[in-house]
């Protein structure tokens, strides 16, 4: 550490290329600094939909957390929430369990005790295990089968393995596959579609619902809107799946292999022209003709209204948001805004957006939330006067902020429109009685080389 937060400009990242991403952006190349962003991102017990909340997405499900006391402790906040009362149970591991694996023999009995303690039999018991079992090499699939045979209740594994976060099937990918694994083949209905990817529903005013209805779809299933277990099981009747988050891709492939349900993947975007192109491609794929001009007009008008009202807006964009921070930065720059800083995890897929962003805003700085030198971050000369994301709020507490990480998911033109409405409200709330604000003047930041 040299007393200054490390960053690269977008231009420098693109010059290095996706095959030479600097080590400060690679999680397995250095010690991890748990900034406010990573505390929520890393800890499955933190806010948002971590492994434990996600594992309880199936209606009527309960969870048995098998873990040392230190790992189970951060679940207490979740289990105290009204919606999760009587749904979390604990089997704590002691030192002998960790050394010998003795606890594995206790799991079937613990599952039986959980089921007997409830007035109504659960639809499924999710067994959530931690890195301790990852290091032991536990075959949790076998343990779950044994517990299911003993209790007659479906039992599924749910892995809270931070060690596998960078692997081919990280925890949030695997849990999506687990929550749909109970579905069994049913007769397909041509007017039924599943939306996969999120554990909470899209915003009610999202135009995707109307577009599907115009295409003849009468039932749109989202696991978060299923009222009971039977409605959840009816997701197996879908004609096709729409994948709205790439972490659900494995689950969609499992749908196809086991149930014969194909899928189409859509990406959450904030560039209106790209959203339109994606809807056009969707229409072509399912043989439907869509009309989205009114929603696109509303989204563009909301963006333009904010730009005209606040032409001096200079953004910092975090990664704790319902967006890809690099795509969102590109969208804002293309709309005529300044983006001074991005806090994000750079992966090869990021260069789809970084390559174009480098041509439009080459001096935008990219920081890694997990890089230890962020301890020395000083944003007083950054020229930022508005932020998106709770991590960027931490770095620029004096600026108006939109957290943009609610459970309800923004998508499509409705997401763009809502974002700029929220930005406008945040700016106005930060204004003084005379309507003015004391913020850094854009353009006063240091120029020159980016890597520090």
C-alpha angles and dihedrals in degrees: 000000000000101000096264131089113253119239141156127211117240088248092055092050092052092048089055092046133209092292093058105044108166113256095242087070093051114088094207095051102068146009112294120240109211101219119174087274097055094043087067095035098048102037112075088199094058129096121298123038107320124164095283098051090041092052090059094055092106109091112251094014127138131196133226110201111206106193148116113278093258092058095044095049096075090059093066092084091054095045090054092059113103095236091056101042112131091009102091122070130173138220105182120207122220128201093273091053091052093049099041106023089236091146092070091074090054096056099080090049091047090052090051091050091049092053092047092051093058125083090220124039111249120244090230138352113224113207108210114196132179142218089286089072091041089059091045090052093233117190094220093173089064092045091051092050090053092049091048092051091050097048105027089228122116110258124192134181123245115190121212093184113150086180091069096047093108095041132100093269110029122187097270091050094048095046090055089056092047096052091056096041093093093066116108131197117285135168109283122243117208094215098053125093132177123215109212130187110060133068092214128050129264117260109282093240095054109132092221090082092055093045091054091047090051087053091057099264110145101177126042113187124204118173090227091058096049107118096201144358094272091056088049090053090052088068084084088071093067120127091213142346128239111212110207098173124044090223086072093057094098090049090051091050089051089052089054097046097044103029104022094239113144123211141214120205123221126184126221104243138174099198105098095209091051091049089053092049091051093051089048090053091048091052091051091049095053097033096248133131113225131196116201102150095115094051091046091050091052092050093049092046091052091051093046093047090055092046093051092047094046110023089158093063111134114183139213111194124201131200097235090086140103090256144062099265093216094050090046090050090051091049092052093047091050089052090056101263129129118243110193102172141019124191107201151128108260114218129164091264089059090072091074084075101025093059092060094037089056090062094049103034109011095165096057107125122230119204130185115230090208097052111110093222088070083085084079097046113141115180099178092109097039096097091227117151104166132033141198119206134031092261092057088047089058092052094045106030092162094063129083109260141198110201093200096188105104119147092247105082125232116216139168125347091336089060092052092048093048093048093057092044089054091047090052092051092047091051093049093047090054092052120104125237091277092050094251129118133206103228135144113278112246112243098038095098122111117271129210136057119016109205113087 
